[in-house]
Each structure stands twice: as C-alpha cells, then as structure tokens.
Amino acid sequence: MFNLLKKYSVLFIILGIIIIGICLIYFLGQLGKEDLTKVPLSEEMITSPTKFEAGEIGEVKTKDGETGEEKPLVTPIMPPAIFSTAGTIIEKKDNSLIITGEGTNFADGVSRNLTCIFINETLTFEKGQLKYYQGEDGLNHLEKGMKILVDSDENIRGKIEFKVKTVNILE
C-alpha cells in the first residue's frame, strides 16, 4: 500500500498543480473582465456637471411640504433624467435638425420644436440600422417629414436644444 501511494504521489502533485493553474487563470481572467466593463469618465463629464441637469421648459413644479421649496415633478413616468426622444423632421440646417418632438422629454407632455445639434461623434443610422453615417454627413441622408429617434449624452429633460449622439430613422 505504501509503495502504491509513493508511486502515485508524483501524479497527485502534478494534478494539484494543474488544478491550481486553472483556478489562477480563471480568477485573473475575471479581474481583467471587470476592468473592461468600467467606463472611464471623460473630461467633459467631469468638468460639466450641468450636462446631467434638466432644463426648465415644460417643468411641472411641486412644493415640498417640509421645506416649501419648489421642485420638478418626478414620477415613474417622468424620470429626472431623459436621454432620448422621437419626432418628425420639420427643417434641416447646416449642422442641426429641427424636429417636432412628441413631448416625452417634458413634464407637461406638450409637443415642442427641438433643435438637434450634430457633432463629429453623431451617428445617423438608416432604417434597420444596417448602415450609418458619422457627423454632419448624416444630415445628407435625412429629409423633411422623416420620423426619427434621437439620443444624447446629456439630460434632455426640459430642453429644446441639445447635442445629438445618435439618430435612428424610424420611417
């Protein structure tokens, strides 16, 4: 029996080293994945906290019972931050679009004309998202009357003018 354990002890040691190696590779791989999922803050996000503040247009104010301070109405339907809205193109300019928004980014729900400013990073996707255009080149593929969905990096709640990150053609 003692010879049998001695004979297989080298095999057990090698097997143990292999198991430890596999565990190390797995856990180090998990640490690497965590670093990739962390989104670095851009300088603009750090230096411009107003980017995430809501605008004042169309806001419904409520009085705080304790402090008496007027605050914008926040409900599950109307969150404090909104980053996208839909609308119909009514005018195309050199570096922007004017759309009639559906009012989803305003607390009062009233439809308003919105100025969507195109920047170099703006991506315009064709219907079905099979092809896209970057920057102001996307304006060449948009026409009056088209229904679009616009997304922004900034909070567009209560704002009628904002920079656009993506434009998706709906119809």
Steps between C-alpha positions, in 0.01 A plus 500: 500500500783739591667433163175573324470846667865572425449399142198730451624793714670661200175464305303667785750787515477560125120482514496753787725740308272476196189573709668799668612632159147475357359685804759778465427544129125514568523758780753718318273493195207618714706793630587599142131494402411731790750759379351490149145559625592813693421806289762773541362847565578741222632846578172650379304292752729605783520869413136551401258376767225713341491247217280280719273775635150534359388812316216724615265482200173318559582418861217438744607625841380363833555649843688295756278477809789527745724764343252683277752479216366455146640191328439341159241224501667157492282194438563150364365631169712817511847417634752771601724423200397432140750428224283430193185612324325454167365749251441601140753707304359841407822678395858411414781750565880495442588325826164427662145377459179651627249232589152508646551293814228282645527674838638196681794700635277764662312457828189665356507265195454786251652452154768761417752576225840363599838601356724195469864609453728261310861458620791299357405198714133496392399176330198493266360151441287405203174316561585154633846621611675327210707807412606814685654839427725699732483869587328752277510249212193345662301816423532422127297182553215663692199668342208713614210286622711205617419359843817456707620400846780715646732415791731733688775468759344789691176508695243640254212525747354850467742605222418611147861507375760229555792312340405169340696176545293275271212539255293199397269528200167343594292574187 
